[in-house]
Amino acid sequence: MNASATVSLKPTFSPLDLQNRPLAWKIGAVFFGSLFLALSSYIEVPMFPVPMTMQTFAVALVGALYGWRLGGLTITAWLVEGALGMPVLAGGAAGAHHFVGPTGGYLFAFPVAGMAMGWLAEQGWNGRRVGLAFVGMLISNAICLVLGAAWLAVLIGLEPAIMAGVVPFVVGAILKSALGAATLKAMARGPKRAAV
């Protein structure tokens, strides 16, 4: 049999299959991904000094669906929008001052967390392996909490940072990770046929 006629099953890590799309699709994905991240910022439970939002859910999901490169770019684009004054951060907040205040560590952690989840999804920690997807989502959330609390500790001290910036968010992180894994499972599709 001719090698060019051989057909094999080639799985894609994401149902969006953005890695095989043209540039226009990827630009559109960045736009819609940053919009999704902005909308997630408006789902908020007021807490002090850091509010609880659906941002970490959205960050991990964008990473899982977009992959580490495009996911990181999309999350960074959203943060740049916020720094430039667009009301896309928690509760519609905007401005560069948020990147040096109590939430700064969490904001800078978002691209890292999304890229980590994106890389894991590319390794198979996606909707076809829901248990691994859940663990990946937990890792993504943990990155946000650890880096966020590290910056908060510089401002208010280590113990208060853990008590105010980590402990209240642990249950939410677990629930958002489960929701993220379930979302990936619901979106999962079968292998894509591709010529080899």
N, C-alpha and C positions, 0 to 999 in steps of 0.2 A: 504493500500500500504506500502510496506517495505521502511523504511527510507533510506536505502542504495541505493534503486533504484530511489529515488526522484531526478529529474533533475531540476535545476534552472538556471536562467541567472545570471552570475557573471561578471560584467564589470571589465575590467582592465583599469587602469588610463592611460596607454600608449600603443600605437600600437606595441611597441617593446616587451612588456610583460617581461621585464628583471627580475622582481621580482620572476618569476616562471621558470627561465632558470637555467641550471647547471652552476657551477663555471667557466668552460671554456668559456662559452658565456659571463659571466660578465667580465672576464679578457680581452677578445676580445673587449668588449664594452668600457672598460677603454682605451685601445690602440686606437681604432678608434675615440672615443670621444676626446681624447687629440690631435689626429691628426686634427680633425675638428676644435678644438679651435685654434690650431697653424695656420691652413690655414686662419681662420677668422682674425687672427692678421695681415695678409699681405694685407687685404683690408683696406686701410688707407687713410684718408684725413689729410695731415700734418697741425697741429695747434700747437700753443705754449701756455702754457708749456706742454699740454697733447694732443696727437693726437686723432682724432676720428677714430675708427675702427669698425669692425663688431663683436668685442669681446663680447660686452654686449648681442647682439642678440644670439650668440653661447652659452654663459654662461646660459642664461635663457632657451634656447631650450634644452640644455643638461640636465639641472635640470628638465624641464618638461617631457622629455622623459625617463630619467633614474631614477627619484625619488630623494628624498633628500639625502639618504645615498650614493648611487652609483654615483649620480651626484656630490655631494661634494667631493667624493674620486677622481673622474675623473678630476675635475677642479683643485684640489690640486696636482694631479700627473702632470698635464700640467705646473703648476707654479713651481714645483720642477725641472722639465726639464729645464725651463727657468733659474732658479737660478743656476743650475749646468752648464750652458753655452751653452745649445742647443738653436738655433736661432728660438724660438717659440713665442716670445713676439711681441709687436707691431712693424711692419715693419722688422721683423727678428732680433729684439734686443735680447740680452742674457746677463746673469750675475746677480749676487746677488745685485749689486749696484742699480739696477732699483727698488728694494724693499725698498730703503731708499730715493730715489729721488722723484721728483714731482709726478710720477705715482704710488708710493708705496701704497698709500691709496686705489687706484682703484684696484690694484692687490690683496691686502688683502681682499677687498670687494667682489671679484668674487666668492669665495666659499660660502660666506654668501648669496649672491644674488641668486646663483644657487640652494642652498639648500632651500631657501625660496620659489622659484618657484617650486621646486620639491615637497615640502610639500603641497603647494596649489594645484598642479596637482593631488596629491594623494587624496585630499579632493574633487575633481571633477572640479577644475578650469582648464580644459583641452580642447581638441578639440571638445568635445561634447557640451561644453558651451563656445562658442567662445567669448562672452562678458566678462565672468569671466576670460578666458584665457588672453584676452587683458589687463584687470586690473592687473592680476598677473604679466604679463610681465612688465607693467608699474612700479609695486612695485619693481620688481627685478632691473630694470634700476635705479629707485630712490635710492635704497640701494647703488648701485655703485656710484652714483653722490654724495650722502650725505657723505658716508664714505671717498670717494676720496677727496672731497672738505675739509673735516675736517682735513685730513692729510696735504693737500696743504695749509690750513690756518696756520698750525704750521710753515710752511716754508716761506710763503709770506704775511700772514695776512688774516683776514676773508673776507673783501670786495673784494680784488683782487682775492681771491680764488673762491668766488662765481661768479665774473664776468668772470674769465678765465677758471674755472673748472666746472661750472654748466650751466650758461646761454647759451653758444654756443652749448651745447649738448642736450638741452631740445627738440627741434624739432626732432633731430635724434632719441632720446629716444622714442618719440611718434611713429615715422615711423617704427622703429625697433620692437616696441611692436606690432604694427598692423601686420607687416610681420610675427612675431613669432606666433601670434594668428592665422593668415591665414594658416601658415604652419601646425600648430597643427590641424586645422580644416580639411585641405586636407589629413592629415595622419590618421584622426580618423576612427575607425572601429566600427562595431556593438558589442554588448555584446558577451562575450565568454560563451559557454555552459560549465557548470561544474557540476559534481555530488556532491551532498551535503549529 
